[in-house]
Amino acid sequence: MYAIKQFFKLLFNSILFWSFAFCSFIIIRYYGRNQEQVHTAQLNDVVTASEYLIFGVVLGVMVAIIYTIIEFLFDKFFSKILHLGFILLFKSFIYFIFLIFSLTFIAHLAEAYIKVDFPNERGWWVYNKVFWVVTIYFIFCSLLFSFMRLTNDKFGKGVIFKMIIGRYRNPREVERVLMFIDLKSSTAIAEKLGHLKYSRFIQDCFYYLNRIVNKYDAEIYQYVGDEAVLSWSLKKGVNNLNCVNLFFDYENKLNRHSKYYMKKYGVVPEFKAGIHAGKIIIAEVGTIKKELAYHGDVINTTSRIQEMCNEYSESLLVSEEFLAELNLANKYKAIPLGDELLDGKTEAHRLYAIQKN
């Protein structure tokens, strides 16, 4: 169900982007048509800008559908097993063939609709300048769209826009839910596997985490070695128990792939996590490799809560303050563990272990 939702979300964004891109291109072509020697008089008589835009929308929708299918399939099934260079080459070939097909179809449609003779015979695209202009334009737009998706993945949904308008130029106080999630027995695993194989192991572990963060409206703040820091707004973190469900869903995914991990690494990864919420400060830091940084006591407290998992032999701990925000219903149970004076703190925090019913 989540995969279908992601597919249609990408499709919707693709239709908006590609329709706008090709409509913009066609409008530019329309107002520059007087500079061309072919069909000018005929086009001036029978074709209006709105009629041109219809073909832009049709082409945009066609490209968006194929683009979405290809990007979705490659992201879901091939991104982990194929090299980036091969993926780009294969995608480029598919898009090139589709451009030939789609532009030929549009030419036939234009002939039927506005009674103008467009080139559409076999091999027409080889020496057609318009085709190669469209191809270059498509490559540029494809790179732009990919860049937008990458920046969205890198910084989180909407964050890059907020940075552009300078929202975090001055430190801002916000309320966030934080989860520190860390690999259990990481030192022993690293000694067993060696540095290189251990790095591949961590990549394989976080691959499945990345597959579900959007499903639970989470943002990955940063990776620190074998630890990841996730965050939510308070509303999103509490809604549908997103923060708790994410952890157990991730645990289930790792268990489902236990045979793969045993065969490749001889160990099945297990993670522990701590969750806490409160006010933090978000600010832009640095001029080179600029990024958003989180500051505040909540960060240190969440990290200490996660470290207490080893003391209690539990996988998921939360603070009493945050537990009050959750409605665990019948799906989970909270086990009280008592008050703990966390390292570096002057006040004790009551901790709870979250377990499945």
C-alpha positions as CSV (number, residue, x, y, z in Angstrom):
1,M,0.0,0.0,0.0
2,Y,2.8,2.4,0.9
3,A,4.6,1.6,-2.4
4,I,1.5,2.4,-4.3
5,K,1.1,5.7,-2.5
6,Q,4.7,6.6,-3.2
7,F,4.2,5.7,-6.9
8,F,1.2,8.0,-7.3
9,K,2.8,10.8,-5.4
10,L,5.8,10.7,-7.8
11,L,3.4,10.5,-10.7
12,F,1.5,13.5,-9.6
13,N,4.7,15.6,-9.1
14,S,6.0,14.3,-12.5
15,I,2.9,15.3,-14.3
16,L,3.0,18.8,-12.9
17,F,6.7,19.2,-13.6
18,W,6.8,17.8,-17.1
19,S,3.6,19.4,-18.2
20,F,5.0,22.8,-17.1
21,A,8.3,22.0,-18.7
22,F,7.0,21.1,-22.1
23,C,4.3,23.8,-22.1
24,S,7.1,26.4,-21.4
25,F,9.1,24.9,-24.3
26,I,6.2,25.0,-26.7
27,I,5.3,28.6,-25.8
28,I,8.8,29.7,-26.5
29,R,8.7,27.8,-29.8
30,Y,5.3,29.3,-30.6
31,Y,6.4,32.9,-30.2
32,G,9.6,32.2,-32.1
33,R,7.9,30.6,-35.0
34,N,8.1,33.7,-37.2
35,Q,11.9,33.1,-37.4
36,E,11.4,29.8,-39.1
37,Q,11.0,29.2,-42.8
38,V,8.9,26.0,-42.7
39,H,5.1,26.1,-42.3
40,T,5.1,29.7,-40.9
41,A,2.3,31.1,-43.0
42,Q,0.2,28.0,-42.5
43,L,0.8,28.0,-38.7
44,N,0.0,31.7,-38.4
45,D,-3.4,31.0,-39.9
46,V,-4.6,27.9,-38.1
47,V,-2.7,27.5,-34.8
48,T,-3.2,29.4,-31.6
49,A,-1.1,29.4,-28.4
50,S,-3.8,27.5,-26.5
51,E,-3.8,24.8,-29.2
52,Y,0.0,24.5,-28.9
53,L,-0.4,24.1,-25.1
54,I,-2.7,21.1,-25.5
55,F,0.2,19.2,-27.1
56,G,2.5,20.4,-24.4
57,V,0.2,18.9,-21.7
58,V,-0.3,15.7,-23.7
59,L,3.5,15.3,-24.1
60,G,4.1,16.2,-20.5
61,V,1.6,13.6,-19.2
62,M,3.1,10.9,-21.6
63,V,6.6,11.6,-20.4
64,A,5.6,11.8,-16.8
65,I,3.9,8.4,-16.9
66,I,7.0,6.7,-18.4
67,Y,9.4,8.7,-16.3
68,T,7.5,7.7,-13.1
69,I,7.4,4.0,-14.0
70,I,11.1,3.9,-14.8
71,E,12.3,5.9,-11.8
72,F,10.0,3.9,-9.5
73,L,11.1,0.5,-10.8
74,F,14.8,1.4,-10.7
75,D,14.6,2.9,-7.2
76,K,12.7,0.0,-5.8
77,F,14.4,-3.0,-7.6
78,F,17.7,-2.0,-9.2
79,S,19.3,0.8,-7.2
80,K,20.9,-1.6,-4.8
81,I,22.2,-4.2,-7.3
82,L,23.3,-2.0,-10.3
83,H,26.0,0.6,-10.5
84,L,25.0,4.2,-10.9
85,G,26.7,4.5,-14.3
86,F,24.9,1.5,-15.7
87,I,21.6,2.8,-14.4
88,L,22.1,6.2,-16.0
89,L,23.1,4.6,-19.3
90,F,20.1,2.2,-19.3
91,K,17.7,4.9,-18.3
92,S,19.0,7.3,-21.0
93,F,18.5,4.6,-23.7
94,I,14.9,4.0,-22.6
95,Y,14.1,7.8,-22.5
96,F,15.7,8.3,-25.9
97,I,13.6,5.6,-27.5
98,F,10.5,6.9,-25.8
99,L,11.2,10.5,-27.0
100,I,11.2,9.2,-30.6
101,F,7.9,7.4,-30.1
102,S,6.2,10.2,-28.2
103,L,7.2,13.0,-30.6
104,T,6.2,10.8,-33.6
105,F,2.8,10.3,-31.9
106,I,2.5,14.0,-31.2
107,A,3.3,14.8,-34.8
108,H,0.5,12.4,-36.0
109,L,-1.9,14.0,-33.5
110,A,-1.0,17.5,-34.6
111,E,-1.6,16.5,-38.2
112,A,-5.1,15.2,-37.4
113,Y,-6.0,18.1,-35.1
114,I,-4.6,21.2,-36.8
115,K,-4.1,19.8,-40.3
116,V,-0.4,20.7,-40.5
117,D,2.2,18.5,-42.0
118,F,4.8,17.6,-39.5
119,P,7.8,15.2,-40.1
120,N,6.9,11.8,-38.8
121,E,8.2,9.4,-41.5
122,R,10.5,6.5,-40.5
123,G,13.9,7.9,-39.3
124,W,12.6,11.5,-39.3
125,W,14.4,12.2,-36.1
126,V,17.9,11.6,-37.3
127,Y,18.3,14.9,-39.1
128,N,15.5,16.9,-37.5
129,K,16.9,19.8,-35.5
130,V,13.8,20.2,-33.4
131,F,14.0,16.6,-32.2
132,W,17.6,17.1,-30.9
133,V,16.6,20.4,-29.3
134,V,13.8,18.6,-27.5
135,T,16.2,15.8,-26.5
136,I,18.7,18.3,-25.0
137,Y,15.9,20.1,-23.3
138,F,14.6,16.8,-21.9
139,I,18.0,16.0,-20.5
140,F,18.3,19.4,-18.9
141,C,14.8,19.1,-17.3
142,S,15.5,15.5,-16.2
143,L,18.7,16.6,-14.4
144,L,16.8,19.5,-12.8
145,F,14.0,17.2,-11.6
146,S,16.5,14.6,-10.3
147,F,18.4,17.4,-8.5
148,M,15.1,18.6,-6.9
149,R,14.4,15.0,-5.7
150,L,18.0,14.5,-4.4
151,T,17.9,17.8,-2.4
152,N,14.5,16.8,-1.0
153,D,16.0,13.5,0.1
154,K,19.2,15.1,1.4
155,F,17.6,17.9,3.5
156,G,14.1,16.6,4.0
157,K,10.8,17.7,2.5
158,G,10.6,21.4,2.0
159,V,13.8,22.2,3.9
160,I,15.8,23.3,0.9
161,F,13.1,25.9,0.1
162,K,13.2,27.2,3.7
163,M,17.0,27.5,3.5
164,I,16.7,29.4,0.2
165,I,14.4,32.0,1.8
166,G,16.7,32.2,4.8
167,R,14.3,30.8,7.4
168,Y,17.1,29.2,9.4
169,R,19.7,31.9,8.9
170,N,18.8,33.0,12.4
171,P,18.4,30.2,15.0
172,R,14.8,29.1,15.4
173,E,13.2,27.2,18.3
174,V,11.0,24.3,17.3
175,E,9.5,21.3,19.1
176,R,10.7,18.0,17.7
177,V,10.6,14.3,18.4
178,L,14.0,12.7,18.2
179,M,15.0,9.1,17.9
180,F,18.6,7.9,18.3
181,I,18.9,4.4,16.7
182,D,22.1,2.4,17.1
183,L,23.5,-1.0,16.2
184,K,23.7,-3.4,19.1
185,S,27.1,-5.0,19.7
186,S,28.7,-2.8,17.1
187,T,32.3,-3.2,18.4
188,A,32.2,-7.0,18.4
189,I,30.7,-7.0,14.9
190,A,33.3,-4.6,13.6
191,E,36.1,-6.7,15.0
192,K,34.6,-9.8,13.4
193,L,34.0,-8.4,10.0
194,G,36.9,-6.0,9.6
195,H,36.6,-2.3,8.6
196,L,35.7,-2.7,4.9
197,K,33.1,-5.5,5.3
198,Y,31.7,-3.7,8.3
199,S,31.1,-0.6,6.3
200,R,29.2,-2.6,3.7
201,F,27.3,-4.2,6.5
202,I,26.2,-0.8,7.8
203,Q,25.2,0.3,4.3
204,D,23.0,-2.8,4.0
205,C,21.4,-2.1,7.4
206,F,20.6,1.5,6.7
207,Y,19.3,0.7,3.2
208,Y,16.1,-0.7,4.8
209,L,15.8,2.2,7.1
210,N,15.9,4.6,4.2
211,R,13.1,2.6,2.5
212,I,10.6,3.4,5.3
213,V,11.4,6.8,6.7
214,N,9.0,8.6,4.3
215,K,6.3,6.0,5.2
216,Y,6.4,7.3,8.7
217,D,6.9,11.0,7.9
218,A,10.4,10.9,9.5
219,E,13.4,12.9,8.6
220,I,17.0,11.6,8.9
221,Y,19.0,14.3,10.7
222,Q,22.3,12.6,10.4
223,Y,24.3,9.4,10.4
224,V,27.1,9.0,12.9
225,G,29.0,5.8,12.3
226,D,26.6,3.0,13.0
227,E,24.0,5.3,14.5
228,A,21.2,7.3,12.8
229,V,19.3,10.3,14.2
230,L,15.7,10.7,13.1
231,S,13.3,13.5,13.8
232,W,9.7,14.5,13.5
233,S,7.6,17.4,14.3
234,L,5.6,16.6,17.4
235,K,2.4,16.2,15.5
236,K,3.8,13.8,12.9
237,G,5.8,11.8,15.4
238,V,2.8,11.2,17.6
239,N,0.3,10.7,14.7
240,N,-0.5,7.1,14.2
241,L,2.4,6.3,16.5
242,N,4.8,7.0,13.6
243,C,8.0,7.0,15.7
244,V,7.2,3.7,17.4
245,N,5.9,2.0,14.3
246,L,9.0,3.0,12.4
247,F,11.3,1.2,14.8
248,F,9.4,-2.0,14.9
249,D,8.8,-2.0,11.1
250,Y,12.6,-1.5,10.7
251,E,13.2,-4.4,13.1
252,N,10.8,-6.6,11.1
253,K,12.5,-5.8,7.8
254,L,15.9,-6.8,9.2
255,N,14.5,-10.0,10.6
256,R,12.8,-10.8,7.2
257,H,16.2,-10.5,5.6
258,S,18.1,-12.5,8.3
259,K,19.1,-15.2,5.8
260,Y,20.7,-12.7,3.6
261,Y,22.7,-11.1,6.5
262,M,23.8,-14.5,7.8
263,K,24.9,-15.7,4.4
264,K,26.8,-12.5,3.6
265,Y,28.1,-11.4,7.0
266,G,27.5,-14.2,9.4
267,V,25.5,-12.0,11.7
268,V,21.9,-10.6,11.8
269,P,21.8,-6.9,12.8
270,E,19.8,-5.8,15.8
271,F,19.2,-2.1,16.7
272,K,18.3,-0.3,19.8
273,A,16.7,3.1,20.1
274,G,15.7,5.9,22.4
275,I,13.0,8.5,21.9
276,H,12.4,11.8,23.5
277,A,10.8,15.1,22.6
278,G,11.1,18.8,23.4
279,K,12.3,22.1,22.2
280,I,15.4,22.4,20.1
281,I,17.2,25.1,18.2
282,I,17.7,24.7,14.4
283,A,20.2,26.9,12.6
284,E,22.3,27.0,9.5
285,V,25.9,26.4,10.2
286,G,28.9,26.7,7.9
287,T,29.5,28.4,4.6
288,I,31.2,25.4,2.9
289,K,29.1,22.2,3.1
290,K,26.3,24.2,4.7
291,E,23.8,22.2,6.7
292,L,21.1,22.5,9.3
293,A,22.3,21.8,12.9
294,Y,20.2,20.9,15.9
295,H,21.2,22.2,19.3
296,G,19.6,21.7,22.7
297,D,19.4,19.5,25.8
298,V,16.8,17.2,24.1
299,I,19.5,15.9,21.8
300,N,21.8,14.9,24.6
301,T,18.9,13.4,26.7
302,T,17.7,11.3,23.8
303,S,21.2,10.0,23.2
304,R,21.6,9.0,26.9
305,I,18.2,7.3,26.8
306,Q,19.3,5.2,23.9
307,E,22.5,4.2,25.7
308,M,20.4,2.9,28.6
309,C,19.0,0.1,26.3
310,N,22.0,-2.0,27.2
311,E,21.5,-1.6,30.9
312,Y,17.9,-2.9,30.7
313,S,18.4,-5.3,27.7
314,E,15.6,-3.6,25.9
315,S,15.4,-2.4,22.3
316,L,13.2,0.7,22.6
317,L,13.1,3.2,25.5
318,V,11.2,6.4,25.8
319,S,11.0,9.1,28.4
320,E,8.0,9.5,30.6
321,E,7.4,13.0,29.2
322,F,7.1,11.7,25.7
323,L,5.1,8.7,26.7
324,A,2.4,11.0,27.9
325,E,2.0,12.2,24.3
326,L,1.5,8.7,22.9
327,N,-1.7,6.6,22.8
328,L,-0.3,3.1,22.6
329,A,-3.8,1.5,22.6
330,N,-3.6,-2.3,22.4
331,K,-0.8,-2.5,19.9
332,Y,2.1,-1.8,22.4
333,K,2.7,-1.8,26.1
334,A,4.9,0.4,28.2
335,I,7.0,-1.2,30.9
336,P,8.1,1.2,33.7
337,L,11.8,0.9,34.4
338,G,12.2,3.5,37.2
339,D,14.0,6.8,37.5
340,E,17.5,7.2,36.0
341,L,20.0,9.9,36.5
342,L,21.4,10.0,33.0
343,D,25.1,10.9,32.4
344,G,25.7,14.6,32.6
345,K,22.2,15.4,34.0
346,T,21.2,16.8,37.3
347,E,17.5,15.6,37.2
348,A,16.4,12.0,36.9
349,H,14.2,10.9,34.0
350,R,11.7,8.1,34.3
351,L,12.1,5.6,31.5
352,Y,9.8,3.1,29.9
353,A,10.4,0.2,27.6
354,I,8.1,-0.1,24.6
355,Q,7.2,-3.7,23.6
356,K,4.7,-5.3,21.3
357,N,1.6,-6.8,22.9
